[in-house]
Amino acid sequence: DADESGPEIVYQLDLAHETRLSIAVIDPGNSDIDIHLLRDRPAADHCEVRGHRQIEHTLDPGRWFIVADTYVNDSGTEQSGDYLLVITDR
């Protein structure tokens, strides 16, 4: 339901083994970046899970995409800006 039509950056992750990851985005200031985790290819119909600030998910071996996507507020203003993406295995 959220308008995330602002700019996005896509990161590719290739895993050889099942891995539990914690993915977090820290967006200081006025930016608002959400996280999407996609399986096999960067397409909306391949989204496994999304989160506003953090995702914890067990990923099967294979190709995954982490998308940092910009939220657009009710007045149509993109909330883009600096952010820090933190990925750790659990």
C-alpha positions in Angstrom: 0.0 0.0 0.0 3.0 2.3 0.4 4.1 4.6 -2.5 7.6 3.5 -3.2 7.9 4.9 -6.7 11.0 6.9 -5.8 14.5 5.8 -6.8 15.8 2.4 -5.9 19.2 0.7 -5.7 19.5 -3.0 -6.3 22.1 -5.3 -4.8 22.8 -8.8 -6.0 23.6 -11.6 -3.6 24.6 -15.1 -4.6 24.5 -17.8 -1.9 26.0 -21.2 -1.9 24.3 -22.3 1.3 21.2 -21.7 3.3 21.8 -18.5 5.2 19.9 -16.5 7.8 20.4 -12.8 7.2 19.5 -9.7 9.1 19.2 -6.8 6.7 18.8 -3.3 8.1 18.7 0.2 6.6 19.7 3.2 8.6 18.5 6.4 6.9 19.4 9.6 8.8 17.8 12.9 8.2 14.7 13.1 6.0 15.2 10.1 3.9 12.9 7.1 4.1 14.3 3.9 2.5 12.5 0.6 2.7 14.0 -2.9 2.0 12.7 -5.5 -0.3 14.1 -9.1 -0.7 13.6 -10.7 -4.0 14.3 -14.2 -5.2 15.9 -15.1 -8.6 15.4 -11.7 -10.4 14.6 -8.1 -9.5 10.9 -8.1 -10.3 8.0 -7.2 -8.0 6.4 -10.6 -8.4 9.5 -12.2 -6.9 9.4 -10.3 -3.6 9.7 -12.7 -0.7 9.6 -10.1 2.1 9.8 -6.4 2.7 10.5 -4.2 5.7 10.4 -0.6 6.6 13.7 -0.7 8.6 14.8 -4.4 9.0 14.3 -7.9 7.6 15.4 -11.2 9.2 14.9 -14.1 6.8 16.4 -17.5 6.0 17.5 -17.5 2.4 17.9 -20.7 0.3 21.0 -21.1 -1.9 20.7 -19.2 -5.1 20.5 -15.7 -6.4 18.8 -13.0 -4.3 18.3 -9.2 -4.7 18.1 -6.7 -2.0 16.4 -3.5 -3.1 16.7 -0.2 -1.2 13.5 1.6 -2.3 12.5 5.2 -1.7 9.2 6.1 -0.1 7.1 8.9 -1.5 5.0 10.8 1.0 1.3 11.9 0.6 2.3 15.2 -1.0 4.3 13.3 -3.7 7.8 14.2 -2.3 10.4 11.5 -2.7 12.1 10.8 0.6 15.4 9.9 -1.0 18.8 10.6 0.5 21.8 9.0 2.2 21.4 5.6 4.0 23.5 2.8 5.4 22.7 -0.8 4.4 23.8 -3.3 7.0 23.8 -7.1 6.3 24.8 -9.7 8.8 24.5 -13.4 8.9 22.8 -15.0 12.0 
